[in-house]
Amino acid sequence: MIYPGGYARICHISVKKLKGVLHNMKIGCVKEIKNNEFRVGLTPDNVKAYVAAGHHVYMEMGAGVGSGFSDNEYVNAGASIIDNAADVWHLVDMMVKVKEPLEEEYELFHEGLILYTYLHLAADKQQMDALLKGKVKAVAYETIEETDRSLPCLAPMSQIAGRLSIQEGAKYLEKRFGGEGILLAGVPGTPKANVVILGGGTVGMNACKIAVGMGANVTILDVNLKRLEQLDNMFGAHIQTLVSTDSNIERVVKDADLVIGSVLIPGGSTPKLFKKKYLPEMKNGAVFVDVAIDQGGCGESSHVTTHDDPVYIEEGVVHYCVGNMPGAVPRTSTIALTNATLKYGLQIAKDGLEEACKKSAVIASGVNCYLGKLTNKNVADAHGYVFEDLKSLI
């Protein structure tokens, strides 16, 4: 272990002994083990905030290295460093992560543990069952909803994923990756690329911003006329807005060079708007980036890929379906994410999850599983499980 206070020293202290140390709440953070996931759930500044509030923070050794944060920075912020993840899991009251736990982490769950991270349970029945079996109190970033219906903990990653989608799409339009060999912006005397964006939410708007900035021809579709009006006012003559219908989507993707799937139903499975039947009608070497893949994807032909092997080609269309896109830019992503998640985490640590949920419907909206009960209706509906109202359980 490395003790707080700016001076690192290694010694052997049992987790059992540490459990007897009295603190308001024991907060943990471990290194992410998902493929090419370099983000981390807490920054040194976050640690300072938890410690200043009277909590104790335990970091797995090396957890922040991928995002550019050294163990010494965490020590100087007041954290204790534990040399293996299992001890952190067993020691803490609340685990703060970035991505959902993977199968090898399920055995580390303990009853009453507060897990505060992205979960995306509508697309992951195995994880949901493990959380229910382990009687974990699982709080999902992606379903925390403010009173104005915004998703504050999802928004920063949606902003990054939206911007990255154009960056990655432009790359995979290159011939060496199977793309049609077209420059998104073109040059004088050549056609610009046609970019189609399915969904005008945070991801879609940010994708639109980058695509317009690069000089592409952009069409964006959404079911919400007010949102289309906002986008039209924002981007003016630089974009074409259309109501999202099957016929409109089919018509515009035929001429598309790059299609961005950015549809979201908070906590629920994503509708399959991008049909397999469209693929033979599209340009050979066109690219489809499915940003919604964490929630199951909005393409019928989509399946999850990794940063190690990000694309596959079906019917001549290049599919990019990486499940943790923002992990490619971990420094930016970690800071942006923790800027949003910290205040809710501090409230949970201060009051305990139950009291925090009684005081705040916003925090309550993030609770997907509670002591063996499924407390998010969209997730329950996605799997045909019984939904339990959290209010009746706390």
C-alpha positions as CSV (number, residue, x, y, z in Angstrom):
1,M,0.0,0.0,0.0
2,I,1.1,3.6,-0.6
3,Y,-0.1,5.9,2.2
4,P,-1.4,9.4,1.6
5,G,0.6,12.5,2.4
6,G,3.0,12.8,-0.5
7,Y,5.5,10.1,0.6
8,A,5.1,6.6,-0.9
9,R,6.1,3.6,1.2
10,I,5.2,0.0,0.7
11,C,4.0,-2.1,3.6
12,H,1.7,-5.1,4.1
13,I,-1.6,-4.3,5.9
14,S,-4.5,-6.7,5.6
15,V,-7.8,-5.7,4.1
16,K,-9.4,-7.0,7.3
17,K,-7.5,-4.6,9.4
18,L,-8.3,-1.7,7.1
19,K,-12.0,-2.5,7.3
20,G,-11.9,-1.5,10.9
21,V,-10.7,2.0,10.1
22,L,-13.6,4.4,10.6
23,H,-14.4,6.8,7.7
24,N,-17.6,8.3,6.5
25,M,-17.4,6.1,3.4
26,K,-14.7,4.1,1.8
27,I,-14.5,5.0,-1.9
28,G,-12.7,2.7,-4.4
29,C,-11.4,3.0,-8.0
30,V,-9.7,0.2,-10.0
31,K,-8.0,0.0,-13.3
32,E,-10.3,-0.6,-16.2
33,I,-9.8,-4.0,-17.8
34,K,-12.0,-3.5,-20.9
35,N,-10.1,-3.7,-24.2
36,N,-8.1,-0.6,-24.8
37,E,-9.9,1.3,-22.0
38,F,-7.5,3.9,-20.6
39,R,-10.0,6.1,-18.7
40,V,-10.2,6.1,-15.0
41,G,-13.2,6.7,-12.6
42,L,-11.4,9.3,-10.4
43,T,-8.8,12.0,-11.0
44,P,-6.5,13.2,-8.3
45,D,-8.7,16.3,-8.0
46,N,-11.7,14.1,-7.4
47,V,-9.8,12.3,-4.7
48,K,-9.1,15.6,-3.0
49,A,-12.8,16.4,-3.0
50,Y,-13.8,13.1,-1.4
51,V,-11.1,13.3,1.2
52,A,-12.0,16.9,2.0
53,A,-15.6,15.6,2.6
54,G,-14.3,13.1,5.2
55,H,-14.1,10.0,3.1
56,H,-11.2,7.6,2.4
57,V,-10.3,6.8,-1.1
58,Y,-8.5,3.6,-2.2
59,M,-7.0,3.4,-5.7
60,E,-5.6,0.4,-7.4
61,M,-2.0,0.8,-8.2
62,G,-1.6,2.2,-11.7
63,A,-5.3,2.9,-12.2
64,G,-4.8,6.4,-13.6
65,V,-1.7,5.8,-15.7
66,G,-3.6,5.4,-18.9
67,S,-5.1,8.9,-18.5
68,G,-1.8,10.4,-17.5
69,F,-2.3,10.4,-13.7
70,S,0.5,8.9,-11.6
71,D,0.1,7.0,-8.3
72,N,2.1,9.8,-6.5
73,E,-0.5,12.3,-7.7
74,Y,-3.2,10.2,-6.1
75,V,-1.1,9.8,-2.9
76,N,-0.6,13.6,-2.7
77,A,-4.3,14.1,-3.1
78,G,-4.9,11.9,-0.1
79,A,-5.6,8.4,-1.5
80,S,-4.2,5.1,-0.4
81,I,-2.8,2.9,-3.1
82,I,-3.7,-0.8,-3.1
83,D,-1.6,-3.1,-5.2
84,N,-4.4,-5.3,-6.5
85,A,-7.9,-4.8,-7.7
86,A,-9.6,-7.6,-5.7
87,D,-8.6,-6.0,-2.4
88,V,-10.0,-2.7,-3.5
89,W,-13.4,-4.3,-4.4
90,H,-13.6,-6.1,-1.1
91,L,-12.6,-3.1,1.0
92,V,-14.9,-0.3,-0.3
93,D,-18.4,0.8,0.3
94,M,-18.7,2.5,-3.2
95,M,-16.8,1.6,-6.3
96,V,-16.4,4.4,-8.9
97,K,-15.6,3.2,-12.4
98,V,-15.9,4.2,-16.0
99,K,-17.1,1.1,-17.8
100,E,-19.3,-1.8,-16.7
101,P,-17.6,-4.6,-14.8
102,L,-16.6,-7.6,-16.9
103,E,-17.3,-11.2,-16.2
104,E,-14.0,-11.8,-14.3
105,E,-15.0,-9.0,-11.9
106,Y,-18.5,-10.4,-11.0
107,E,-17.0,-12.7,-8.3
108,L,-15.7,-9.5,-6.6
109,F,-19.2,-8.1,-6.0
110,H,-20.4,-8.1,-2.4
111,E,-23.9,-7.4,-1.0
112,G,-24.7,-3.8,-0.5
113,L,-21.7,-2.5,-2.6
114,I,-22.6,0.7,-4.4
115,L,-21.3,0.5,-8.0
116,Y,-21.2,3.9,-9.7
117,T,-20.3,3.6,-13.4
118,Y,-21.7,3.2,-16.9
119,L,-23.7,-0.1,-17.0
120,H,-25.7,-0.2,-20.3
121,L,-27.7,-3.1,-18.9
122,A,-30.3,-3.2,-21.7
123,A,-27.6,-4.7,-23.9
124,D,-26.0,-6.9,-21.2
125,K,-28.3,-9.5,-19.6
126,Q,-25.3,-11.4,-18.1
127,Q,-24.0,-8.4,-16.2
128,M,-27.6,-7.5,-15.1
129,D,-28.1,-11.0,-13.7
130,A,-24.7,-10.9,-11.9
131,L,-25.6,-7.5,-10.3
132,L,-28.9,-8.9,-9.1
133,K,-27.4,-12.1,-7.8
134,G,-24.7,-10.1,-6.0
135,K,-27.3,-7.8,-4.5
136,V,-25.3,-4.8,-5.7
137,K,-26.7,-1.2,-5.5
138,A,-25.9,-0.3,-9.1
139,V,-26.0,3.3,-10.1
140,A,-25.7,3.9,-13.9
141,Y,-24.2,7.1,-15.2
142,E,-26.3,6.8,-18.4
143,T,-29.7,6.9,-16.7
144,I,-29.1,9.8,-14.3
145,E,-31.6,12.3,-15.5
146,E,-32.0,15.9,-14.5
147,T,-35.3,17.6,-14.1
148,D,-35.0,19.1,-17.6
149,R,-34.7,15.6,-19.0
150,S,-31.0,16.0,-19.7
151,L,-28.5,13.2,-19.1
152,P,-25.6,15.0,-17.4
153,C,-23.3,12.0,-16.9
154,L,-23.9,10.7,-20.4
155,A,-23.6,14.1,-22.1
156,P,-19.7,14.6,-21.9
157,M,-19.1,11.1,-23.4
158,S,-21.8,11.7,-26.0
159,Q,-20.0,15.0,-27.0
160,I,-16.7,13.2,-27.4
161,A,-18.2,10.2,-29.2
162,G,-20.1,12.5,-31.6
163,R,-17.0,14.3,-32.5
164,L,-14.9,11.2,-32.7
165,S,-17.5,9.5,-34.9
166,I,-16.6,12.0,-37.7
167,Q,-12.9,11.7,-37.1
168,E,-13.0,7.9,-37.2
169,G,-15.5,7.8,-40.1
170,A,-13.2,10.1,-42.1
171,K,-10.3,7.7,-41.4
172,Y,-12.1,4.6,-42.5
173,L,-13.2,6.2,-45.7
174,E,-9.6,5.8,-46.7
175,K,-9.0,3.1,-49.3
176,R,-6.5,1.2,-47.2
177,F,-9.2,0.5,-44.6
178,G,-11.8,-0.7,-47.1
179,G,-13.4,2.7,-47.6
180,E,-14.2,4.3,-50.9
181,G,-11.2,6.5,-50.9
182,I,-12.9,9.9,-50.5
183,L,-11.8,13.0,-48.5
184,L,-14.6,14.2,-46.3
185,A,-14.1,17.8,-47.2
186,G,-13.1,17.3,-50.8
187,V,-11.0,20.0,-52.5
188,P,-11.9,22.6,-55.1
189,G,-13.2,20.8,-58.2
190,T,-14.1,17.5,-56.4
191,P,-17.3,16.4,-54.7
192,K,-17.6,16.7,-50.9
193,A,-18.6,13.7,-48.9
194,N,-22.2,13.2,-48.0
195,V,-22.6,12.6,-44.2
196,V,-25.9,11.3,-42.8
197,I,-26.6,11.5,-39.1
198,L,-29.4,9.5,-37.6
199,G,-30.5,11.2,-34.4
200,G,-30.2,14.9,-33.4
201,G,-29.3,14.5,-29.7
202,T,-26.0,15.3,-28.1
203,V,-24.1,12.8,-30.2
204,G,-25.7,13.8,-33.4
205,M,-25.3,17.5,-32.8
206,N,-21.6,17.1,-32.0
207,A,-21.1,14.9,-35.0
208,C,-22.9,17.6,-37.1
209,K,-20.6,20.3,-35.7
210,I,-17.4,18.5,-36.8
211,A,-18.8,17.4,-40.1
212,V,-19.9,20.9,-41.0
213,G,-16.6,22.3,-39.8
214,M,-14.8,19.9,-42.2
215,G,-16.9,21.1,-45.0
216,A,-19.0,17.9,-45.8
217,N,-22.5,17.9,-47.0
218,V,-24.6,17.0,-43.9
219,T,-28.1,15.6,-43.5
220,I,-29.4,15.0,-40.0
221,L,-32.6,13.2,-39.1
222,D,-34.7,13.1,-35.9
223,V,-38.3,12.4,-34.9
224,N,-38.5,15.6,-32.9
225,L,-39.5,18.6,-35.0
226,K,-38.5,21.1,-32.3
227,R,-35.0,19.5,-32.2
228,L,-34.8,19.8,-36.0
229,E,-35.7,23.4,-35.7
230,Q,-33.0,24.0,-33.2
231,L,-30.4,22.3,-35.4
232,D,-31.6,24.3,-38.4
233,N,-31.3,27.5,-36.4
234,M,-27.8,26.5,-35.2
235,F,-26.3,25.4,-38.5
236,G,-28.5,27.1,-41.1
237,A,-27.8,26.4,-44.7
238,H,-24.9,24.2,-43.9
239,I,-27.2,21.2,-43.2
240,Q,-30.3,19.5,-44.4
241,T,-32.8,18.5,-41.7
242,L,-35.3,15.7,-42.3
243,V,-37.9,13.9,-40.2
244,S,-36.6,10.4,-39.3
245,T,-38.8,7.9,-41.1
246,D,-37.9,4.6,-42.8
247,S,-38.4,6.1,-46.2
248,N,-36.3,9.2,-45.6
249,I,-33.5,7.1,-44.0
250,E,-33.5,4.6,-46.9
251,R,-33.4,7.5,-49.5
252,V,-30.6,9.4,-48.0
253,V,-28.3,6.5,-47.1
254,K,-28.1,5.5,-50.7
255,D,-26.0,8.5,-51.5
256,A,-24.2,8.6,-48.2
257,D,-20.4,8.2,-47.9
258,L,-20.6,8.3,-44.1
259,V,-23.6,7.4,-41.8
260,I,-23.5,8.1,-38.1
261,G,-25.9,6.2,-35.9
262,S,-26.6,8.3,-32.8
263,V,-30.0,7.2,-31.5
264,L,-30.6,6.8,-27.8
265,I,-33.4,5.6,-25.5
266,P,-32.1,6.2,-21.9
267,G,-31.5,2.8,-20.3
268,G,-33.4,1.0,-23.0
269,S,-32.4,-0.9,-26.2
270,T,-31.8,1.2,-29.2
271,P,-34.2,0.9,-32.1
272,K,-32.7,-0.6,-35.3
273,L,-33.1,2.3,-37.7
274,F,-30.3,1.3,-40.0
275,K,-31.7,-1.7,-41.8
276,K,-29.7,-4.5,-43.4
277,K,-31.7,-4.1,-46.6
278,Y,-30.1,-0.7,-47.0
279,L,-26.6,-2.1,-47.4
280,P,-26.8,-3.4,-51.0
281,E,-28.2,0.0,-52.1
282,M,-25.3,1.9,-50.6
283,K,-22.0,2.9,-52.1
284,N,-19.3,0.3,-52.0
285,G,-16.8,1.5,-49.4
286,A,-19.3,3.7,-47.5
287,V,-18.8,3.8,-43.7
288,F,-21.3,3.3,-40.9
289,V,-20.3,4.4,-37.4
290,D,-22.7,3.0,-34.8
291,V,-22.2,5.2,-31.7
292,A,-25.2,3.6,-30.1
293,I,-23.5,0.2,-29.9
294,D,-23.2,0.3,-26.1
295,Q,-27.0,0.1,-25.9
296,G,-27.2,-2.6,-28.6
297,G,-26.7,-0.5,-31.6
298,C,-29.0,1.2,-34.1
299,G,-28.0,-1.0,-37.0
300,E,-29.4,-4.4,-37.8
301,S,-25.9,-5.4,-39.1
302,S,-24.0,-4.0,-36.1
303,H,-22.1,-6.0,-33.6
304,V,-19.6,-4.8,-31.0
305,T,-16.0,-4.3,-32.0
306,T,-12.9,-3.2,-30.1
307,H,-10.1,-0.6,-30.6
308,D,-7.8,-3.5,-31.5
309,D,-10.1,-4.6,-34.3
310,P,-12.5,-1.8,-34.9
311,V,-14.1,-2.5,-38.3
312,Y,-15.6,-5.2,-40.4
313,I,-17.2,-5.0,-43.9
314,E,-20.7,-6.2,-44.7
315,E,-22.2,-5.9,-48.1
316,G,-19.4,-3.5,-49.1
317,V,-20.1,-1.1,-46.2
318,V,-17.4,-0.6,-43.5
319,H,-18.9,-0.9,-40.0
320,Y,-17.2,0.8,-37.1
321,C,-18.9,-0.4,-33.8
322,V,-16.4,0.2,-31.0
323,G,-18.2,-0.1,-27.7
324,N,-16.0,2.4,-25.8
325,M,-15.1,5.0,-28.3
326,P,-14.1,7.8,-25.8
327,G,-11.5,5.4,-24.4
328,A,-9.4,6.4,-27.4
329,V,-8.8,9.8,-25.9
330,P,-8.7,9.0,-22.2
331,R,-7.2,12.2,-20.9
332,T,-9.9,14.3,-22.4
333,S,-12.6,11.8,-21.6
334,T,-11.6,11.2,-18.0
335,I,-11.6,14.8,-17.1
336,A,-14.9,15.5,-19.0
337,L,-16.6,12.5,-17.4
338,T,-15.5,13.1,-13.8
339,N,-16.5,16.8,-14.1
340,A,-20.0,15.5,-14.5
341,T,-20.1,12.5,-12.1
342,L,-18.3,14.0,-9.1
343,K,-21.2,16.0,-7.6
344,Y,-23.6,13.0,-7.6
345,G,-20.9,10.7,-6.2
346,L,-20.2,13.2,-3.3
347,Q,-23.9,13.3,-2.5
348,I,-24.1,9.5,-2.4
349,A,-21.0,9.3,-0.2
350,K,-22.3,12.0,2.1
351,D,-25.8,10.7,2.7
352,G,-25.6,7.1,1.7
353,L,-27.4,5.9,-1.4
354,E,-30.9,5.5,0.2
355,E,-31.0,8.9,1.8
356,A,-29.5,10.5,-1.3
357,C,-32.3,9.0,-3.4
358,K,-34.9,10.2,-1.0
359,K,-33.5,13.7,-1.3
360,S,-32.8,13.6,-5.0
361,A,-35.0,12.1,-7.8
362,V,-32.0,12.8,-10.1
363,I,-29.8,10.3,-8.2
364,A,-32.7,7.9,-7.8
365,S,-33.1,7.8,-11.6
366,G,-29.6,6.4,-11.9
367,V,-30.3,3.3,-9.7
368,N,-30.7,0.3,-12.0
369,C,-30.4,-2.5,-9.5
370,Y,-30.9,-2.5,-5.8
371,L,-30.2,-5.4,-3.5
372,G,-31.4,-8.0,-6.0
373,K,-34.3,-5.9,-7.5
374,L,-34.4,-4.4,-10.9
375,T,-35.3,-0.7,-10.5
376,N,-35.1,0.7,-14.1
377,K,-38.2,0.2,-16.1
378,N,-36.5,0.5,-19.5
379,V,-34.0,-2.2,-18.6
380,A,-36.7,-4.4,-17.1
381,D,-38.7,-4.1,-20.3
382,A,-35.7,-4.8,-22.5
383,H,-35.3,-8.2,-20.8
384,G,-38.9,-9.0,-19.8
385,Y,-38.0,-8.8,-16.1
386,V,-40.2,-7.5,-13.2
387,F,-39.7,-3.8,-12.5
388,E,-39.6,-2.7,-8.9
389,D,-40.1,0.9,-7.9
390,L,-37.1,2.1,-5.9
391,K,-39.3,4.2,-3.6
392,S,-40.9,1.0,-2.3
393,L,-37.5,-0.5,-1.5
394,I,-35.8,2.3,0.4
